[in-house]
Amino acid sequence: MQFIDLKSQYAALKDKIDKNIHNVLDHGQYVMGPEVYELEKKLAEYTNAKHCISCSSGSDALIMALMAHGIGEGDVVVTTPFTFIATAEAIKLVGAKPLFVDIDIDTFNLSPRLLEETLEAIASNQVTIHSNICNDIKDIKAIMTVDLFGLPADAAAINKIANKYGLIVIEDSAQAFGGSVDGAMASNLADIGCTSFFPAKPLGCYGDGGAIFTNSDEIAAILTSIRVHGQGLHKYENIRIGLTGRLDTIQAAVLLPKLEVLDVEIKLRQKVAELYTSKLSKIAGITTPSTPDGYTSAWAQYTLMAKDDQHRTQIMEHLKNNDVPTAIYYPIPLHEQKVFSSLEYAPDAFEVSSNVAKRVFSLPMHPYLQAEDIDKICKLIETM
């Protein structure tokens, strides 16, 4: 049994993917070839964003989004401690500081209530757990939300709070491309959206890749420049510091046929999630994922919560002994990571994140997961 089955997807799309790759080999435009621009156009149409700027990875997408908004040394960006390191790493790499705000236990996403409480406390000069990082609301430049496990964050509430304080909202939708809120697509729920095409993502290529979405002509132009070493009007005019941030043409060629079937695969993921939940929701000690009304998750992962870490270990070992793969996203919250020790957060500073990190585990999730496999997995958990 595969945790994420890319082979079955390739078998279904083999002819189109192989043809596209051979087209690139024939025309030889391996960097910024026509497939890249075709993909950007189709991605923008899919998300209803005015602009899509493809790039070399989801991490570079976040870095470029920060750079495009002039965020750097001395600035502060609010984000969640319960996410992959790339989210906060990007903030540090541009010279800014991450200021963590805890998550909602039902969605695992940044809590709007705690976000507002944090910003109000800083604005009123209260001494808080963030005082080592930020004492002046003017230092905060942006909020970086994360659409964790495929479920978009509460964009409406977070955008409203951001507007109150004049902050940019950057949506890290690396796990949620294809998800939506009331019909509005993930990656286009904030001022700027960033996604990843890492192979395991709902829309994944065969290597690294990413994209950035914006409705601003000015930001799009800056991103296009940053993507190629801060290029100006021609190759050897450089008007800003930039990156080697381009998406390979072959990766764009792989993504084009995958994008064609993404909506079908999202529906198949929904069915897998619904089947899991119907069988697991009544098992004592197990908490199944929650999807608010109006939200569509891309189901990058199907993540359960056990009673505690010991219960989780028992379940995972039982599944492993029966050839069922599992994974933990994420066992150590960012505020507890050594790399962020300079922020001086106490280990218990974010109780919800620390709590769920000890309890969460993810089951196999992909569009090609068979009902009999789901049934096997659920029966193994039920008989624990």
Secondary structure by P-SEA (a helix, b strand, c coil): cccccaaaaaaaaaaaaaaaaaaaaaaccccccaaaaaaaaaaaaaacccbbbbcccaaaaaaaaaaaacccccbbbbbbccccccaaaaaaaacbbbbbbbbccccccccaaaaaaaaaaaaacccccccccccccccccbbbbbbccccccaaaaaaaaaaaabbbbbbccccccccccccccccccccbbbbbccccccccccccccccccccaaaaaaaaaaacccccccccccccccccccccaaaaaaaaaaaaaaaaaaaaaaaaaaaaaaacccccccccccccccbbbcccccccccccaaaaaaaaaaaaaacbbbbbccccccccccccccccccccccaaaaaaaaccccccccccccaaaaaaaaaaaaac
